[in-house]
Amino acid sequence: MAADDKINVFVKLDMNANKGASFHLSRNETVQELIKMIKDKEGPQVADVFLIRGAKPMRVKNNNGALCKLSDYDCYNNCTIIASLRLLGGAQAVTDEGVVFKSFDPMAVEKLGGTLAISGKADDGSTMYKNCHYYSSDGCTESGCPKATFGCPCVFCADCMGIHINNVLNAGSLKFRCAASGCGHDDVRPLLLYTIAAYTDDEKSAADVQLSTNYFKRADSEMHICANEKCKYVIYREKGNSTNKVQCTKCQKYTCWNCTREHKGEVWCGWDDCDPVAMINQLIELGSLKTIGDKQCWDTRFCPNPACAAVNGHHQNCKRVKCPMCNMEYCHLCLGLWNKPNGCGYNNKCEPAGKQVINKADLPK
């Protein structure tokens, strides 16, 4: 470090290292001052700047209202900080303290069935909101940042909802559920969550495409994407058709329905690791024990509907579940079909079935 206790900080404006700038300043300098220096360098078209070092967003003020310093984020000599510039006309919420949080339109959220999570009124008459529950973003503990719920007690600001949506999409899920595993509120309207997250039209479209992609990846889906890299056409297999060799109507090449790669053989696709039974058992094995009521069972089940091949996790308190693929209701404990002859229903005497091991005979015919 320099003798004058100043450090060099490199600020990157993109992830290709094509654009950036170095600043020479004290470790005890404020984040606010660094933002001002970046604005001065980039010009009047910059409305505000959002900084992150490592995986930690750099806030202008802490929760007690004190100005944050570079030393609060362990900035060292020649460290790198990533900067996002909000140009004039951007959509992110701005206060006198800089970019603090994204903000949704309360009226739009209520119109879609959401509920504002209001905790009361401030001394100046402004609305105060509750804190979020499950994630950590700049809007979480800001009482002036709009928060919402969607039919359960769980509270989300726009940033936290964005984190939740990404977690759901990256997990390969087909439906949006509450972040609380014991809440039981599932199959929420995507548009409501997109609105709480203050998504743009492009972000909504990208999330919808990811949901579709998650669906295409399932072996029991009716649609896949053609394995031909030059085609990528959406291909369709009718219900009841169990063939794994499906021809694309556009490029005429074949895709294996199990592994979604090019089908290179006559009956078997030719890929050594293509084994739908092994894939299903691997998904089940990744589960763990959970307690429902006073009984323990495995939290990941193969759908008991003989016409379905879905593997479903359990994310609620009640043993009654609905398969998201075939909509069959069954008991997660004993795997008996719900409200069917000899089925389970609310039978408190049902006993938990063991961890399943699937074989070829269990797959849909």
N, C-alpha and C positions, 0 to 999 in steps of 0.2 A: 504493500500500500504506500502511496505517496506520503512524504513527510508532513504535508499539510492536512493529513487525514481525509483527503479527497479520494474518490474512486472513479474509475471509468465504468460507465454503464452503457452497454450496447442495446439499443431498442430496435427490434425487428418488426417490420410492418407487413411481412408476408413470410410463408414457411419455405420459400425457395431461396431465401437470403439474397434476393435481388434488390431489396430496398430496406434501408435501415439507417441509423444514425448513432453516433457516440456522444455521450454527455459526460462532462467532468464536474462532479459535484460531491458535496459532503455526504457521508452515510447518515448524518442527522438531518439532511434536507427532507422536506415533506414530499409526499406523493403528489400533493397539489402543485407544488413548484415544478416537479418533473413534467407533469401534464401541461403546465403553462409553457415550459420550454419546448415541448413537442409541438404544441399549437403554434407557437411563434415561428418555428422552423417550417412547418407544413403549410402555413398560410391561412387566410381568413375563411376558406371553404370548410375548415374543420370546426364542427360545432362542439365536439367533445371527444375525449379519449378514454378508453377502458384498458387497463393494464393487468397483466398476469405474469407472475414469476413462478416457474415450475408449474404446479397444479393449483396455486393459490391466487385468486383474484386480489388485486391490490386496491383497497378501498381508500377513499380520501379521508374519511373520519371513522373512528371506531364506534362501538355501541354507546360509549359514554360521551360522544361528541368531540373527543380530542382529535387533533390532526394526526394522521398516521405518518410515520417516517420511513425512509428506505431501510433503516436498521431494524424496523419492526418486521421486515420481510427477509432478514438476513442477506441483504444485498452486499456482495463482496466485490473486490476489484476485478474488472473485466467480466462481470456477470452479464447474462442476457435476459432481457425482459421482452415479452411479446406485447405489442400494442394493436388495438383495434380502433380505427378512427371512425367516428360517427360524423359523416358529412352533412351539411345543411340539407334538410329534407328527409333525414333518416327517421326511423320509427321508434327508437329506444327512448325510454323516459329519462328526462334530464332534470336535475335540480341545481341549486346554486352550489352544491357540493360535488357536482360532476355526475357521470353516469352511475346510478346506484342500482336501478332495477328496471326490468321490463314491466309493463303495466297493461292489463287487459281492459276492455270496455265493459264496465259493470252492467250496463243495460243489455248489451248483447249476450252476456253470460246468463242473466236472469231470463231473457227471452227464450233461451234454449233449455231452461229448466234448472239451471244452477242457482245456488243460494249464496249471497254474500256473507262472509264470516266476520260480522261486525261485533266489536267488543264494547263500543261506547263512543262517546264524543270527547274530544280534547277541549281544553279551556278556551281555545279560539273558535270552537264550534265545528271543527273539521271532523270527519269520520275517522275512527280508529279501528284497526282490524286485528284479528287474532294472529298468533304466530303459527308458522307451518310446523308439521309434525315429523316428517321423515327424511328430508334432505337438508342441504345447507347451501343457500344461495344468498345473494345480496338483498333479496326482498323478504327473506324469512322473518326477521325480527323488526322490520320497518313497520311501525304501526300505521304509517300513512300509505303503505303499499296495498292496493286492493288484494284481498284473499277471497277464495270461494270454496264451497263444498258442492258435492253432487249426489246428495241422497244419503250421506253417512257423515259421521262427525269429523272426518279427516279434512284438514285444511291445506290449501295449496295457493301459493302466489304464482305468478306467471313463470318465473325462472324454475321454481321447484316442479311445476307441472311439466315444463320442458324436459327436465331431468327424468321424471317419471315416464314420460312417453318414450324417450330414448331407451330407457331400461327395458320397457316392455317390448319394443321393436327389436332390440338387440338380442333379447332372449328367445326370439323366434315365435312369440305368441301371436295368436290370431285375434284376440279380443283384449280390450282394455279393462283392467280390474283396478280396484283400489290398491294403494301401496301397502295397506295393512293386511297381513296374511289372514288374520282372524276376523276381518271386517265382513267378509262375505258379499260385498257389493261388487258384482262383476257385470260384464257385458254392457259397459257404459257407452253412450253415444260418442264416437270419435270426434264429431264436430264440436261437442261441448268442451271436450278436453283441449282440442286445438284452439278454441276461443279463449279458454282460461290461460293457455300458454302464449297468447297473443301472436299466434302463428300468422305469417303472411300466406297468401294464396299458394305461392311456390312451396312453402314449408308444409302446408296441408297436403298438397299433391304428392310431395316426396314421402310423407308418412303413409299415405294411402298406398303408394306403390310398394313401400316396404312391407306393409301388411299383406298385399297380394303376393309378394315374393316369398314371404314366410309360408303362405298357404301352398304355393307351388312346390315348396321343398318337402312337403309331407307326402309319404308314400300312399296315403289314402285320399289324396286330393283328386278331383276330377280333371284338373288342368295342370300342366307343367309347361316349362319353357323348352323349346327345341334345343337339343344338345349341340347342334351345329353352330359354331361361334359366328359364322357369317350370316346366319338366319335369325335365331333367337325368337322365332315366331311362337305364339302361345298355342299349344296343342291340347287336344281334348280327348278324354276317354270316358265313354258312357258308363253310367252306373250299371253294375252287374257284369261288366267286361273285366275279367281278371288277367288278361294278357299283359305281359310286361314289355312286349315289343310293339311300340306304337309309332306309326308313320306320320311324319309332318306333311300336311297337305300343301305346303308351300315349296319346300326344298326336296321333298320325297325321301329324306333320310330318316333313320329310325332312332328313337330314344328309348332307353331302358326306364321303365316307370319306377323301378325300385331305387336305383342310384342316380337317376337323371343324367346319365352320361350316354354317349353314343352306343347304340346296340350293334355289336360287331358280329354276333353269331346268329344261329337259326333259332334255337330255343333259349339258350343261356346267353347273356349279353357279352360274355367274354372277359369281364373284369373280375379279378380274383377276390376282391374284397366286397363284392356285391352280394349281400346276404340279408334279406329283409328280416328274417327271424333273429339273426345276431344283432341287427340294428335296434330292433324293438327291445330285446333283452338287455342291451347296453343302456338304453334310456331308462328302463325300469331299475337297473342296478344303480344308476346315479341318484336314485331317491334316498329317502331315509325314514326312520321310524317317527311317527307323530302320535299324539293322543287326541282322540275324539271322545268327549265325555269322560268316562273312566276306563276306556279301552285303547290299547295300542294297535296300530296297524301301519302298513307301508304306505307312504304318502304318494306313490306313483303307481298307477294302475293301467292295465290294458283293458280297453272298453269291453264289457261283457256282451255287447250286441254282436252276434255272430256275423253280421254284415258289415262290421266296422273294424278298422285296424288302428284306431287312435290310441295314443298313449297320453294319459291325462294326469296332471298333478292335482293335488288337493289344496285349496287356498282359503278355506273357510272353517267355521266351527261345526256346521251341520253335516251329517253324513249323507244327506240327499244331494246328489250332484246331477248335472246335465252335461252330457258329452257335447263339446262345442262343434264336433264334426257331424254326428248323426242325430243329435238332439234327444237321444235316448236317456231317460232318467234311471238312475240306479243307486244302490247303497254303496258308498265307498268302503264301508267296513266289510260287509259280507259278500259284496259284488252281486247281490240279488237284484233283479230288475224291479223298479218301483211300480207299485199299483198294478202288477201283473199277477195272473194265477200262480200261486206258490212263490210270489215275490216277497220282498222285504216290507215295504211301507215303514211306518213308524213302529217297528217291532223292537222293543228294548232288549229282547232276548237274543238278537242275532249275534253271532260270534264272528270276530274278524277272520277273514281269509288270509292265508299266508302270502308272502312275497311271490308273485307269479313268475313262472318260467314258461315262456311261450315256445311252442313247436309249430312246425309247418301246418299241422292239422287245424290249428287255431286261427289261421288266416282266413279272410273271406274267400269263399269258393267262387 
